[in-house]
């Protein structure tokens, strides 16, 4: 069975076409600048040269049509007929409290996604646009929504409620939702597989460290706490997001700088994080380079970031009582040996011993802790597209 995985942004469309018999990626690509001048489709079928197709794409339906034409192209495509697409899996950022699992898309599911737009105004609308466009072009193909928030719906109330009047939760569903759930779910499952243990028998701390970043406590296969909150702004310091701050600073800065709500929101989401501290970049590679040159702000940005990750690891160790593994994933987690070493360094007293030699690598699936370490430390490259395809297959095969 072949599954097409779709991830729609406001002006972009990422996709992978996967043979679920072997879990081999047959083709993948990216459409950029949808609805904007300079629209381009970059497509590659495995074993063939990458192609770029530039032509106007006024909306996601036109973009998707071009993707399907690329998949069927006799020269650089992967299939001969659209009938070879057995199902489509859609990434949807926010499912609210309505979805604790992925779901077969029908009108009820689409309405629920629409109802969550006020919780994810930048993400759910394009996700829904992609679903509608797919259904128009492939009306007889089953489609599944895979929610970033679903994995975290197993959190207890003590983890997801805020110290606010309960009526705000009742009226507006103000609570911790958590994000990156598809990634946390994938790497937790993969970690259990690598350690040759049942996921239901172990506790794992998953660290998704990229430009957006979150840490999750996975207890016996279930998320019981996570660092991102009502929005992806809470938790770790990130590329441009501030992460945890004293909420009183928001009104303080608004008054001091004469900022509107939109402006302070822009500061916290787009001008803060390691970019704000370092004054250099939101890209950790640039910051690491500057820190090596002696840039003090760059050094402080990295140290502050590492300390925040350590704090969450320590908190989740205390929360779960025992931890079998800590796993690093996403851009920084997978590729920065210095970040992993700094985060795990000094934690030998609580059973974490990273092996500097084993850790000296990029992007490999590997155990990087010493044999004597009580807690295993792993690097597991994430694969959200495969996780979406797996969930899609599981649901549609029972239809």
Buried (B, 14 or more C-beta within 10 A) or exposed (E): BBBBBBBBBBBBBBBBBBBBEEEEBBBBBBBBBBBEEEBBBBBBBEEBEEBEBEEEBEEBBBBBBBBBEBBBBEEBBBBEEBEBBBBBBBBBBBBBEBBBEBBBBEEEBBEBBEBBBEBBEEBBBBBBBBBEBBBEBBEEBBBBBBBBBBBBBBBEEEBBBBEEEEEEBEEEBBBBBBBBBBBBBBBBBBBBEBBEBEBEEBBBBBBBBBBBBBBBBBBEBBBBBBBBBBBBBBBBBBBBBBBBBEEEEBEEBBEEEEBEEEBBBBBBBBBBBBBBBBEBBBBBEBBBBBBEEEBEBBBBBBEBBBEBBBBBBEBBBEBBEEBBBBBBBBBBBBBBBBBBBBBBBEBBEEBBBBBEEBBEBEEEBBBBBBEEBEBBBBBBBBBBBBBBBBBBBEBBEEE
